[in-house]
Amino acid sequence: MLLATLQIYREAFSRASVLALRNWPVLGSVFAYSLILSVAVQVAAPFGIFGGFLVSLVSSACIGSFLYLVEMIVRTSRVTLPDFSRSFGAYLWDVVGVTFVLWIAMRLITPVLAQSPQGPVLMLCIQLAILVLFNAVPELIYLGHHSSLALLSESYRFVADNWIEWFPPNVLLLLIFWYLWNLPLERSFPVGGIVVAVLHTGLVALFVYFAMVVRGLLFLELSGSTRRGRAFRRRMGL
């Protein structure tokens, strides 16, 4: 089973590398999202709480767009400009639904924990549990197509069944992302710092797409097979 799992990792990382490099222009979407969110914040600023809802809606649209583009890379191996233009409404309400459910849950839990001396520690534990148990929600949004509550329950089921195989590459990807994000390139190249910053952001953006494609490919493999089945295929050379 260990050899079968390592083979899955190798295939997912190599395939994701090819797809990410083939679709490198998709990194421009990150700059578009930043611009859209900046405009939304400026427009919504005078409207108080309603402005906050507007920014949340725009943020959800950008997240849904990002997941749609990842889906196109995973499913069709390519992303086109028309894909980007129609991506914002694809998973908007799925993202809004999940966000709303978690927001309500936290609103109910926070006042209760505030009365406990261990409240901050318990809140941290709850946030870590959410991060772990609902880690597969992004993949389920664009590959599973479930309702909001079903997304959370299906993520819990998937993580419970596949946590041994799922988390090692995800932790590795997270560490690499942290390293790339914190590279002091702007300080190392003071001349042309803006250009370096743009290139740095583009590198990080391309890696984020690569990491999400790895996750998507890994999710498809793990959700469509069992440990015994993967080990059997490995023994049979399939």
C-alpha positions as CSV (number, residue, x, y, z in Angstrom):
1,M,0.0,0.0,0.0
2,L,2.9,2.3,0.7
3,L,4.3,1.8,-2.8
4,A,0.9,2.3,-4.3
5,T,0.5,5.5,-2.5
6,L,3.9,6.8,-3.5
7,Q,3.1,6.0,-7.1
8,I,-0.1,8.1,-6.8
9,Y,1.9,11.0,-5.5
10,R,4.4,10.7,-8.3
11,E,1.7,10.6,-11.0
12,A,-0.2,13.5,-9.4
13,F,2.9,15.7,-9.0
14,S,4.2,15.0,-12.5
15,R,0.8,15.4,-14.2
16,A,0.2,18.7,-12.3
17,S,3.6,20.0,-13.3
18,V,2.8,19.5,-16.9
19,L,-0.7,21.0,-16.6
20,A,0.5,24.0,-14.6
21,L,3.2,24.9,-17.1
22,R,0.9,24.3,-20.1
23,N,-1.6,26.7,-18.6
24,W,0.8,29.3,-17.2
25,P,-1.2,32.3,-18.4
26,V,-3.8,31.3,-15.8
27,L,-1.6,33.0,-13.1
28,G,-2.9,36.3,-14.5
29,S,-6.3,35.5,-12.9
30,V,-4.7,36.2,-9.4
31,F,-3.9,39.8,-10.5
32,A,-7.4,40.1,-11.8
33,Y,-8.9,38.9,-8.5
34,S,-6.7,41.4,-6.6
35,L,-7.9,44.2,-8.8
36,I,-11.6,43.2,-8.5
37,L,-11.4,42.9,-4.7
38,S,-9.6,46.3,-4.4
39,V,-12.4,48.0,-6.4
40,A,-15.1,46.2,-4.4
41,V,-13.6,47.4,-1.1
42,Q,-13.5,51.0,-2.4
43,V,-17.0,50.9,-3.7
44,A,-18.4,49.2,-0.6
45,A,-16.6,51.3,2.0
46,P,-19.4,53.9,2.4
47,F,-22.2,51.3,2.9
48,G,-21.2,49.9,6.2
49,I,-22.5,46.4,6.9
50,F,-24.1,46.2,3.5
51,G,-20.8,47.0,2.0
52,G,-19.3,44.2,4.0
53,F,-21.8,41.8,2.5
54,L,-21.0,43.1,-1.0
55,V,-17.3,42.4,-0.5
56,S,-18.0,38.9,0.9
57,L,-20.1,38.2,-2.2
58,V,-17.3,39.4,-4.5
59,S,-14.8,37.4,-2.6
60,S,-16.9,34.3,-3.0
61,A,-17.2,35.0,-6.7
62,C,-13.5,35.2,-7.0
63,I,-13.0,32.0,-5.0
64,G,-15.6,30.2,-7.1
65,S,-13.9,31.5,-10.3
66,F,-10.5,30.1,-9.1
67,L,-12.1,26.7,-8.3
68,Y,-13.7,26.7,-11.8
69,L,-10.4,27.4,-13.5
70,V,-8.7,24.6,-11.4
71,E,-11.5,22.3,-12.5
72,M,-10.9,23.1,-16.2
73,I,-7.2,22.3,-15.8
74,V,-8.0,19.0,-14.0
75,R,-10.9,17.9,-16.3
76,T,-9.9,19.3,-19.7
77,S,-6.2,20.0,-19.3
78,R,-6.5,23.6,-20.5
79,V,-8.0,27.0,-19.6
80,T,-9.3,29.5,-22.1
81,L,-10.3,33.2,-21.8
82,P,-14.0,32.3,-22.2
83,D,-13.6,29.9,-19.2
84,F,-12.4,32.9,-17.1
85,S,-15.2,35.1,-18.2
86,R,-17.9,32.6,-17.3
87,S,-16.2,31.3,-14.1
88,F,-17.4,33.9,-11.6
89,G,-21.0,32.5,-11.4
90,A,-20.1,28.8,-11.6
91,Y,-19.6,28.1,-7.9
92,L,-20.6,31.4,-6.4
93,W,-23.5,30.0,-4.3
94,D,-21.6,26.9,-3.3
95,V,-18.9,29.0,-1.8
96,V,-21.4,31.4,-0.2
97,G,-23.4,28.4,1.3
98,V,-20.3,26.8,2.9
99,T,-19.1,30.2,4.2
100,F,-22.5,31.0,5.6
101,V,-22.8,27.7,7.4
102,L,-19.3,28.0,9.0
103,W,-20.0,31.7,9.9
104,I,-23.2,30.8,11.7
105,A,-21.5,27.9,13.5
106,M,-18.7,30.3,14.7
107,R,-21.2,32.9,15.7
108,L,-23.0,30.4,17.9
109,I,-19.8,29.0,19.4
110,T,-17.9,32.2,20.1
111,P,-20.1,33.6,22.9
112,V,-20.1,30.2,24.7
113,L,-16.3,30.0,24.5
114,A,-15.9,33.6,25.6
115,Q,-17.2,32.5,29.1
116,S,-14.5,29.9,29.5
117,P,-10.9,30.7,30.7
118,Q,-9.7,28.2,28.1
119,G,-11.8,29.9,25.4
120,P,-8.8,31.0,23.2
121,V,-7.3,27.5,23.3
122,L,-10.6,25.8,22.6
123,M,-11.3,28.3,19.7
124,L,-7.8,27.4,18.2
125,C,-8.7,23.7,18.5
126,I,-12.0,24.2,16.8
127,Q,-10.4,26.2,13.9
128,L,-7.8,23.4,13.5
129,A,-10.5,20.8,13.5
130,I,-12.4,22.8,10.8
131,L,-9.2,23.1,8.7
132,V,-8.5,19.3,9.0
133,L,-12.0,17.8,8.7
134,F,-13.3,20.2,5.9
135,N,-10.0,20.2,4.0
136,A,-11.5,18.6,0.9
137,V,-14.3,21.0,0.6
138,P,-12.7,22.9,-2.4
139,E,-12.4,19.7,-4.4
140,L,-15.9,18.6,-3.5
141,I,-17.3,21.9,-4.7
142,Y,-16.0,21.5,-8.2
143,L,-15.8,17.7,-8.4
144,G,-18.6,16.5,-6.2
145,H,-21.4,19.1,-6.6
146,H,-23.2,18.7,-3.3
147,S,-25.3,21.0,-1.2
148,S,-23.6,23.1,1.5
149,L,-24.2,20.8,4.4
150,A,-23.5,17.8,2.3
151,L,-20.2,19.3,1.2
152,L,-19.1,19.5,4.9
153,S,-20.3,16.0,5.7
154,E,-18.7,14.5,2.5
155,S,-15.4,16.2,3.3
156,Y,-15.5,14.7,6.8
157,R,-16.1,11.3,5.3
158,F,-13.4,11.7,2.7
159,V,-10.8,12.9,5.3
160,A,-11.7,10.1,7.7
161,D,-11.2,7.5,5.0
162,N,-8.1,8.9,3.3
163,W,-6.3,11.1,5.9
164,I,-3.1,8.9,5.7
165,E,-2.8,9.5,2.0
166,W,-4.3,13.0,1.8
167,F,-2.3,15.1,4.3
168,P,1.4,14.3,3.6
169,P,1.5,15.9,0.2
170,N,-0.8,18.8,1.4
171,V,1.6,19.6,4.2
172,L,4.5,19.5,1.8
173,L,2.7,21.9,-0.6
174,L,1.8,24.2,2.3
175,L,5.5,24.4,3.4
176,I,6.7,25.1,-0.1
177,F,4.0,27.8,-0.5
178,W,5.1,29.4,2.8
179,Y,8.7,29.3,1.6
180,L,7.9,30.9,-1.7
181,W,5.6,33.5,-0.1
182,N,8.3,34.6,2.3
183,L,11.2,34.9,-0.2
184,P,12.8,38.3,0.4
185,L,13.1,39.0,-3.3
186,E,12.1,42.7,-3.1
187,R,14.9,43.4,-0.5
188,S,17.4,41.4,-2.5
189,F,16.8,43.3,-5.7
190,P,16.1,46.9,-4.7
191,V,16.4,48.2,-8.3
192,G,13.3,47.2,-10.2
193,G,11.6,46.2,-7.0
194,I,8.1,46.5,-8.6
195,V,9.0,44.2,-11.4
196,V,10.5,41.7,-9.0
197,A,7.4,41.9,-6.8
198,V,5.2,41.2,-9.8
199,L,7.4,38.2,-10.9
200,H,7.3,36.9,-7.3
201,T,3.5,37.2,-7.1
202,G,3.3,35.4,-10.5
203,L,5.5,32.6,-9.3
204,V,3.4,32.1,-6.1
205,A,0.2,32.3,-8.2
206,L,1.4,29.6,-10.6
207,F,2.5,27.4,-7.6
208,V,-1.0,27.8,-6.0
209,Y,-2.6,26.5,-9.2
210,F,-0.1,23.7,-9.4
211,A,-0.8,22.8,-5.7
212,M,-4.6,22.8,-6.3
213,V,-4.2,20.7,-9.4
214,V,-2.2,18.2,-7.4
215,R,-5.0,18.2,-4.8
216,G,-7.6,17.7,-7.5
217,L,-5.9,14.8,-9.1
218,L,-5.1,13.2,-5.8
219,F,-8.8,13.6,-4.7
220,L,-10.0,11.9,-7.9
221,E,-7.7,9.0,-7.3
222,L,-8.4,8.5,-3.6
223,S,-12.2,9.1,-3.8
224,G,-12.5,6.6,-6.7
225,S,-10.6,3.7,-5.1
226,T,-9.8,2.0,-1.8
227,R,-6.4,1.2,-0.2
228,R,-6.8,-2.5,-1.0
229,G,-7.8,-1.7,-4.6
230,R,-4.8,0.6,-5.1
231,A,-2.5,-2.0,-3.6
232,F,-4.0,-4.7,-5.8
233,R,-3.5,-2.6,-8.9
234,R,0.1,-2.0,-7.9
235,R,0.8,-5.7,-7.6
236,M,-0.9,-6.3,-10.9
237,G,1.2,-3.6,-12.6
238,L,-2.0,-1.6,-13.6
